[in-house]
Amino acid sequence: MTTPASRRLAVPLAVVLVAGAGLAGCGGSDDPAAAGSSSTDAARTTPEATTGPATTITRWPKRTDRDGTANVNVELSAAPAPGSPRPTISPKVAGTWSTHGTTESFTPTATLTPCASYTLKVPARTTGTGQSALGRTRTAHLKVACPGDRAAENALAHLRYLPVRVSGGGTTRLPSSGAVSRKAAAKQLFRPTGRLVARYDDAPKVVSGKRTEALQGAIMAFQHRRGLDVDGYMGPATWRSLLSALTQDQRAQGPYTWVTVHKGGNESLTVHRAGATVLTTVANTGAPGAETPSGSFPIFEHTPASDMSGTNPDGSHYSDPGVPWVSYFHNGDAVHGFERASYGSQQSAGCVELPIATAKKVYGMLDIGDLVIVSS
């Protein structure tokens, strides 16, 4: 006597992160996707299960760090049988699973977190007769991309941490003001559009897609004002904070500020704010043998007083406690106040020295991440 053949759930053929073209999306309300949020299931289609030889996963994609707003698709060798358990993603992410023929598709409500890692599990299926239809649970480890320098530029320009604005960009461009959905903010990070246009003449240069000193300074300024470790690099914590700032339209407070220093005769320092010159003063730069370095440097330490010591160009040692109004920009070189008989010449040990009263004013205009541009 023969018995009816049991229905079999096909084994996953591959798990891929794709842009989701041609698949139904989810336009639900955006959710911060905090810990404890869970995935919800759309109604499962119930096509007739296809029996046939079981297949195995041939290989995972070589590149798994992808757009966090894209769908996560599980490709099956046949349409899943009714009642089959859904795949799972951990840590949990708000979103919806749906079935499209032989594809199980997860659509995030907003986004997977930039730079984060997730585990995707496709559970085994046991039939009512105790026979294993899937065999065993399959697991993939998914890595979401860190969006990159162009995304950081666009986002920081939008939040006014850079002296440029984003022009163009089509439908994915963020509005000029106001909060946006988390999904819209994430799309601008993972799929940056538009071009950068200078807001001020003679401002520090920003080159699209390149790590300039202006970009590094903007990252440092953002990290400082958001209470993050200030290292000038876009790590996971900084990307998460940037996504939150975009969503809530939390822009930089105060105008974009930078300093230019002229050395090599008639030394001077000028403070620029929002493209305007707001202060120019005489200054001392490094004496021969201890020249102040040329270039653009973000301020990395900003303190009302600092003890300084080192070696003069003539080999003698100096020790100056409590130097006031200090903004370090390159190793031990800083803009600060210092009592001298005269100013406007090369006589420091590498720092940019200002009259003390003027240094106090300059100090109040500067902060972490502001650029000091030194030229001859």
N, C-alpha and C positions, 0 to 999 in steps of 0.2 A: 504494500500500500504506500502511496506517495503522500507527502504532506506539503501544504502550500509553502513556497519559498518566502522567507522573511524579507521585509523591505530593508534596504541597506542605505545608510547615509554615506555619501562619498567622502573620501579623505581629501583634506585641503591640498590643492595643487601648488599654490604659492600665496604669500602674504606680501602685499606691496602698498606703499604710500603713493597715491596718485592725486592729480589735481581734481579729480571728480567730474570730469567732463562727461556729460550724458547721463549722470546719475542724479537722482532726486536729492535736493539739499534740504536743510532745515533752517527755516527763517525765524525760529523762536526767539524769545527775549534773551539778551545776553546775560551771562552769569560769570562772576569772578572765578569760577572753577576752583574754589577753595577746597581744602581737604574736607572730605565728607560728601561732596557732591557726587551724584551717581548717574550712570547712563540709563536712559529709558528706551524701551523697545517700541518701534512702530509695528503695526499689524503685519504679521508674517504672511507672505503668500504661500499657498499650499499646492504647488504643482506636483504632479505624479512623480515620485522618486524614480530615478533611473538606476537599474541594477547593471552590474558589469564588473569588470576587473578593477580591483582597488588600485589607486595610484598613490604615489608618495611625493613629498616635496623634493623637487629636483635641486633647488638651491635658493637661498635668500638673495634679494638684490644686493649688489656690492655696495651701493650707496643708499643708506637708510636715513640719513639726516635730511629731512625734507620740510617743506612748508607746513607749519603747524595748523593752518586753517584747512588743509586738504583732507579729503576723505581717507580713511584707512579701509582698504578692501581685502577681503579674504576670497580668493578664487577657488572654487570647488570643481571637481570633475563632473558633477551633476547637481541638479537643483536639490536643496536640502529637504529631507522628509519632514512632514508636519510634526510639530512638537520637539524638534531638535533644539538643543540648548544653544544659546548665542555664544559667540566668542566674547571674551572680556578684556578690558584694558585696565592696567593698574600702574601707578596710582589712578584712582577713579577720575573720570573726566565727564563733564556734562555734555550730553549729546544723544543721538538716536541711532540705533541699528535698524537697517532695513534690508530687504532681499530683492535683488534684481536678477532674475534667472538663476545663474549659477554663481552669482556674486553676493556675498554678505558685505554690507557697506556700513561703516560707522561715520556719521557726519557730526563733527564737534559743534556744539551750540555756539561757541566762540572760537577757541583755539587751544591747541596743545601748547604748553608753556615753552617758550624759546629756550634752547640749550638743554632741555630736560630729556631724561631717558624713561621709557615706558616698557612694560612687559605685556605682550599680546598673547593670550592663551586661547586655543581652539579646543574645546573640551571633547573627550571621547563620548560616544553614544552607545548605550547598552540597550538592546531590544528586550521585549517582554519575555523572550525565551532564554534570556541570559547570554545570548550570543553578542559579541562585540561587533558593532557595525563600523566603527571608526578605528578601532584598534587601540590608540592611546592619545592622550592629550598632547597637542603640539604647541610649542612655545617659540615666540620670536621676540627679540629685544630691539626696540625701535628708538632711534635717536633723532630728536627734533633739531633742526638747524639753529645755529646762532646766526641771525640775519646778515651781518656784515657791515662794512664801513659805509656803504651807500645808504643803507637803512638807518644807521646811526646819524648820519649827516641830515637826512630828511627829517627825522624825528626831532633832533636837537635844533634844527633850523625852525621847525614849526613851534617849538617851545621857547624860542628866542634865546638860545644859548650860543648861537652862531651869528655872524654878521651877514647872513644871506637869508633869502626866502626861497620857497619852492614855487616855481611857476609851472602851470600846466598840470598834467597828471590825470586828466579825464575823470571818470566816475569814481576812481579809488582815491582821489585827492581828499585830504582832510579839510574841513571847513576852516575859515580864517579864525574863528573863535567858537567857543562853546564845547561842552562835553560831547563825546561820540561813543558809539557802541564799542564794546571790547573787540567784536569781530572786525569792525571797520578799522580800528587802530592796528589790530594784528595783521590785516591785509596790507596795510601800508608798510609795516615792518618786513613782512615776508615777500612782498611784491612792490618795492618802492618805485614810484613813477614821478615824472616831472623833472625839471632841471633847476639848478641852483643859480640864483641871480643875486648879485651883491646889493646890500641895502645901503652901504655907505662907500664913499670914495676913499681910497687909500687904506681900507680896512685890511686886516690880516687875510691872506688868501686861503680859500677853501677850494680844493680840487676834487671833483666828484669821484668817489670810489677810492680815494687815496688817503692814507693816514698822515695828514698834515699836522703841524703843531697847533693850528687853530682847532682842529677836531679833537686832538688830545686834550687841549685846554678846556674845551666845552664838556668833554666827558668828565674831567676832573671837577669842574664847577658843578655839574649835575650831581656827581657822587657826593661832593661836599654838602650840598644843600639838601640832599635826600638822606643824609646820615649814613652813607655807605663808606666802605674802605676806599680811600682815594688812591688809585693806582693808574688811572688814565686808560684802562682797558675795559672792553665790554664783556664782562663775565656774566654768568647766569643771573646773579643777583641784580646786576645793573640792568640787564635786559628786562627782567620782571618789573623793576621799578620804572623803567622807561615806558613799558606798556601801560602800567597803571597811570603814569603822568599824562600820557596821550589820551587815555580814556576820560580822565577827569579834567583835562585842559589845564594842568598845573604848570604854568609858564614861569620862566625866570623872572625874579623880581629885580627891578632896576635896569638901567640901560647897559648895552654891551660896551665894555670898557677895555682899553689896552693902553700900553705905555710905549713910547719910542725914546731911545737913548742915543744921543749923538756923541761920539768920541773922536779923538784925534785933533783937538783944537777947538776951543770954545765949547767945552763939554756942557751938555744940557739934557734935561729930561722933560718930556711933554706927555700929559695925560689926555687921552681922547675918550669921549663918551658919546655914543650914538652918532659918530661921525663928526662931532664938533670938538674943537680944542678947548679944554676947560682950564688948563693950567700949564704954564711953561716956567721952568726954573733952571738956574745954573746948577751944575752937578760936578762931582769929581768921579773920574773913572780910574781904572787900574794904571799904575805906573809901569814904565818899561820893565819887562821881566815878570810882571804880574798883571798883564793886560786883561781887561774885561772881555770875555769872549763875544764874538759877533754871532748873531743868529736870533731866532725866535724861541722863547722859552716860557712855558706856563709856570706861574707861581705855584709852588708846591707846599710852602709853609708860610703862614701869615701870623705873626705874633707881635704883641706890643713891646717886648723886650727880649734880648737874647745875649748870652755870654759868647764872646768871640775870641778866638786865639788862633795863632798860626805863625808863619814865617814871612818876614818882609823880603822884598827883592834883594836887599843887601845882606841877607842871611840872619839878621837879628830876629828875635822872637817878640811877638806882641800878645798881650792878653787884655781884652777890653770887656769888663763885666757890664751887663745891663745896657747894651746898645739899644736905642729906642726905635720903634716903628719899623719893624723889619719884615720884608717880603722876600723870602729866598726864591730864586728862580733857576740857579744852575750850581749844583754842588754846594760849596760854601759861599757862593756869591749872592748878594742880596741888594735890594734897594733899601736904604735905611738912613736914619739921621746920624750925624756925627759932627762934633764941634771942631771946626778948622778955622785957621786965620783967613783963608781965602777959598773960593770955589771956582770951578770952571776950567780945571786942568787935570792932568793925569797924575794923581798922587795917592790913590788908595792901594790896597793890597788885592784889588780885583773887584771890589764892590762898587756900587753906585751910591756915592755919599751925597746927602742933601743937608742944607741947614735944618736944624732940629724942628723949628716951628713949621717949616714947609713940609718936612717929612711927615709930620703928624697929619697935615691936610691930605697928602698923597696917600698915606696909609688908609685913611677913612674912605677913599675912593676905590681901593683895590680889594681883591679877595682871591681865594684859591681858584686857580684856573685861568685868571686873567693873563694875557700875554705881555711879556717884556721883550721888545724888539730892539736889539742893539746893532748899530751900524756905524761905519766911519763917515 
